Amino acid sequence: MTVDREDFGRLLRDRGLKVTRQRMQVLEAVASRPEEHLTAEEIYEIVKLGCPEIGLATVYRTIQLLNELHLIDRINFDDGFVRYEMGSVQDHEKHHHHHLICMKCGKVISFRDDLLEELEARITADTGFLVVDHEVKLYGYCIECGGDLIEEKRE
């Protein structure tokens, strides 16, 4: 995934913020690993390769800013780490992004589908509450860890 530098610069300037090399590097680090869910320390290690003078505190501040701008999303997989991934350009894309978490090896698989649209519509009709987002985390076993279990379930 590539980052549109002009759009990013415009977004920062519109909010009265400076466009810095460090901010661009952090955003590009997350964008360079679209299927991964990176910790702040992992982002720091990636950014340090192209920007060795950057400090961990700068990375943390930049991550916080990018999260506030909805350019990256903060995720918690209940493993003791806060992780980050690219945010979506359009809200409906984010709305359809979910995670499968292997309870044995910790592997995280992203999937895009929205199985809850009917439920959300029913909630709105029944309660007047408008659901604008949700997060689905399904826990189980990946094919490598639960192959035997998967075969048993199919039979």
N, C-alpha and C positions, 0 to 999 in steps of 0.2 A: 504494500500500500504506500502510495506517495503522498506527501504533504504539499498542498498548494500554498507556497510561500507568500504569494500576494494576498490571498484570502486571510491567511493567518496574520500577516502584517496589518492588514486593514482592520481585522477584528481587535487586535491589540490597540492600535491607534484610536479606533472609535471609542475605546474605553479609557483613553488617556494614558495608556501604558506604552513603554518603549519596546521596540522590536530588538531583541538581543540575540546574539549568536547562541548563548546558553539556552535560551527558551526554545529556539529553533532546534537545537541539538536534542533536547529532551523530547520534544514532540516527534522528531524524526526517529529517535530511538524506539519509542513505543510503536510508531507506525511501521517500522522495519520488521516487527515481529507480530503480525496481525493475528496469528493463531495462538500466541502465548499470552500468559497472564503474569506480567512482570512485577516483582517487588521493587520498591524504591532503590534498594541496593543493586539489583540487577540492572535497572535503568542507569544508575550511576556508573556501573562497570562498562556499559555500552558507550555512554557519552564520553567517559574518560579516554577512550581510544582516540576519538577525534578532537577532544578538547581537554587535554591532560591537566590544565590549570583549574578546572572546575572543582568546586568543593561539594561535599555531600549535602551540606545545608542549602546550597543554591539549588541542587536537584530537588530536595524536599519542597522548598518554596515554589519552585516552578511547577512541580507536580500538583501542588495545591491550587495554584493559579489555573492551570490547564483543566483541572477537575471543575473548578468554579465556572469556567467558560464552557463546560460540557464538551471539551475537545477530547478528554480522556475520561473513562469511567472507573470508579473505585469499586472493587469487588472484594468480598470476604467469603472465603470458602471454608471458614471455621477450622482452619489449620494453623492459626496463630499468626498468619501473615496477611497484611493488606496488599492487594494486588491491583494492577492497573492494566487497562486495555484501551484501545482507541474507542472514543465515543462515536456516535453515529452522526452523520451530517443531518439526517432527518429523524425526527422523534419516532416515527413509526418503525424505522429499522431497529432502533434500540429496543422498542417494545417487543420485538420478535426474537430477541437474542437471549438464549438460555444456556445452561451448563449441565453436563453430566459429569459426576465426580466419582471416581473409582475409590471405594473404601479400603482397598488393599494397597495399591501402589500410589494413590493420590493423583493419578492422571486426570486432567480436566479436558473434556471435549465440548466445544461450543457447537450449538445447533440453532438453526433459525427456523422457527415455526411458531404459529400462534394458535395453540389449542384452546385457549381460554377466552376467545372472543365472544362465544355464545354465553359463557358464564358472566362475563363483564356486562354484556347487554342485559341479561336477566337481573343482575345486581342493580343496574341503573333503573330499569323498569320497576323493580320491587321497592327500592329504597330511595331513589333519587340521587344516589351517590354515583358520581362519574369517575370511573377508574381511568387514569391516564397513563399508568405504567404498572408493571409488575416484574418480579424477578422469580424465575423458576430455577431451582437447583435440585436435580434428581441424583440420589445417591444409590450406588450399586457397584457392579463389577464390570470392568472393561473386558474385551474379548480375551486379552492375554491372561488376566487374572481369574476370570470366571467362565472360561470356555466350557468346562465340564458342566457347570451349573446351567449355562445357556442351553446346551444340548439337552439336558434333562428336562428343562422347562418346555422346550419345543415338542417333546414326546408326549 
